[in-house]
Amino acid sequence: MARRVDGLDFLNTYLQDALNPQKGKARIPLLNKKFLKTFGRDCDSILTHFGFTTEFEQDGEEVTQVWYLPRPEEAKGPFESTLRNTVEDARYELNTIIAKIPESERVGARHKALYPTPSRDHIERALGCLDYDKVKGRIETRSANHEEDHPHYASLGAVGDFSDALILFAFARQTAEDVESRSYYYECLADLAEGRKSEELQMQVAILGSQGFTTRREVEAAYRYFGIEPAHAMHINDEHIIGTFKSRLSDVSAAMADDTRRQLRIIGEARDSATIRAEAAGALETYEQALSWLDLTADQADDFVPTMVSLKTSDNPECMETARKAVRLIADHRNSDRLRQYLKDGNMTAPEMDLGEAYALFSISDRTATVDFDVMKTTIAFAPPESAEKMQKAYLMIEQDQATNLNNRSSQSEVRRNNYPLESWPVGLRNIGNTCYLNSVLQFLFTIKPLRDLVLNCDAFLQDPSPEALSGKKVGRTAVTAERVEVAQKFIHELRTFFQHMITAPTDTVQPAIDLAALALCKTDSPQSAPKSPELKAAESKDPASADQAPFIGPMPAPSNGVDASDTVAVDAVMADDKSDTSMQAMDFQNQPKDATTEAVPAPPSRAPPIPPRPAPAPPTKSKLGNIEESARQQDAAEVLSNIFDLFSCAIQGKGILREEEQLDTIKELFFSDVTSVRNIKPKPEKSSELRDHFLVSPGWRDRNLYATLDDDFGLSEMEGGVTKYDYIDKAAPIQIINLRRLQFDRVKGEQVYDRSHIGLETTLYLDRYLGKTQSLPQLDLLRLREAQWDKQRQLRILDERKDELRRTEIEGLDLSDTIDETSAFIQELSRKYEQPGGDALPTPPPELADALSIKAEHLKKELEHISAEMTQLEADIDRVFAASRDHPYRLHAVFTHRGGTKGGHYWIYIYDFQNGMWRKYNDDLVTLANESDIFESEKVAMPAASTGVVYIREDLINDLTEAVRRNPTPIEAVPKVNGHSTQSNDVQMQDADDDLPPLEPVAYQDVQVIDGVEKV
């Protein structure tokens, strides 16, 4: 009798012979003894299924039935249903079944069972999860080590062995696709960061928290604060919530008003409601909002404004900054010098004369006739001293009226902001609201000749927005849509108009159009949608100038020498202006009396306020200036430039295709370097390449030169699993942008801190040490030099870790040696106090303890000095490794500079004029000659200025790529009228480019994705 293994074994043999046909093995007689005993006629259907055929053969007079083996065709694709695939699959299945039979029963079988190769790797490769980054220390998968993942992993669409970077990616995708649940996802991320004890995740949680993210528990508490059950929140509209807020606000004390606004802000962020966020911020963006906040009407004169300010601020001194912004908005709308004077010193001048009174002072009765300005000047010259000032004002009013209505102009030159000739000096850029960094970027871009020429002649390079022309166009590895092109081309048109004004303006300054600033700070990948990704949310402000004490870019007084940085108040900015006379410091309302008593907190209302009938609410809108201020609140330097580069690439035609189908264009040619990353893995190193428009380096908490920071970025670093990695530049761009990461996360304090270390800049930077090969050194020789450098860098890192241990303490401004020294002094003072006669007899530390601490502090101080000296020497040794490598020089062209801290400051830029051999400082509307010491030396003040980005130009292309000055001022007499009014003034205020171009489709700026966030670390 046949064994159970025999049928499987014989069938496996037949199928193997069918796949590998040999002469003499193609037929099986039905009367074969083994065949009959094993299969008989019971298995005919199985054999037929596998392609066996039966025939009758005559051998003499005897007729015999014969089975013929299958005849599978040639191999085809694995997904095609063929006989060969069926036979091969059957053999795998037969082998598996045979392997399950006990080995004792398989004795004598023709085929030794082969245990199949696990298909897990193939399945994971097909699913794209075979070789993803895993958290350090956990290599096995969840099914292998029997660990059960926390449910928060599943909520984020992740698994427990994901690396921190993948966890953050999963969080970003979840919050981008499911905005309504982002509080829950943030709660999941925060809990996982705590559970994994991950510094990187904890840092990102802190950053997201500063940008307005809240947990689900905080959102539920906020709803309950207003008497709303969280389960009912989804059925309640924004208007009801705002009505409840206003009712509660009127019932609470001034001390609780901030908390009430904070609770509303949490709800606004959770609902992604711009209306609720604006209400929580109490933001003032328009003239009408300013009037409403001060309870004024448009027909009330300026004299009513101080009265209403006094009434508002006497009851609630905390709203002082809001009052100041309301006054500023009204002053700007009315062009009122009296209100500006009130902002400056708290006093208002006498009411302005009207135009009729001005003419009457000069005895001119006919205001429609041209006047003789020379006669009027003579009249002023002989007027009594007490009348001269008033007559001068009347003269200026008449001059403006005559120029506007009768084209009668005075030959008198206008007031200048500097003494440099207009035709040979760059214009300054007015700050239109938190745009000091953007002004610096625009000044830099204007000096790049190919870029400026492209903008001025943009019509010849614009992309056709038709679907056919956009097919295959990718920017930032993302397909470009017609909407994206539309936004980008509007930006180019606005920039062209702006550059033309910078060239032809008959004044010292020009003012960017609001549209230009809005477009420069917006994302182009989703122009019609509101920002959704987590890194693009910013905390809302409790007044128009700050968001939970996190102000944004704009005017602010400079900290003086000797004044502690903590006393500096960032009034209007994260990167605030240090020179504007609208800095809210001159208008001294702080001297107004405050109520010294603490008000009792009234009980909350017992019921929600009734909802009055209202028309259907219009969709919330936000002004362009509001978008600018919001997006500039916490600017990331690299993101602004990168976004502008994307706008250029989307707007213009490509010159070719790079890898990954990325568009090749002028921007890529000028600014993008091709960088190769090498991972030293076995059996051979693995290389990957990417295009970078800048390099991001860290100061490292110590004064050092720029080479040292770049060495850290390009040096050998160790990754998880002991794998090492290094980068080199395969093809260097002619313009190199290097950004310095000034904001770091302090794991001890659990907050962001500002690294003010001085970075020594080189006038000439040699890129040889960062290239794959140079003109004089092949790749292998350059690698040997790098290996010598890496050895010294390893020593440097060891010293740096020890120095960090000696430097970091929980006490602001004290390192470890200073802390111990202060402790010793305290113990000595304590001992002296209680040793005095008549003093309390209390136990005191032994006297030798203070001496021991002093000695220990001195040892630590000497060790710190020794480490610093040794690190300086090692960095000098590293520089000497490449001392002879000078084939690729780059010259310093621009330095982006910032003074301030994590929550306040101001940007400006230094730009070198290669044609005239001078440095200039571009500080918003003021462009002055710069001292080299300001650029290359460290300031000895409490809050020194710090370089945040530097730009180098390839030395042989300096004159081709840069031109700091291009001016052709239009004579005053030739200035055209705009909207019926002369553009003659001390400043040229730009009009939107739409005035000179065919109308484009309307772009919903209130929904444009804008850039927010501090520099990420």
Disulfide bonds with the S-S distance in Angstrom:
none
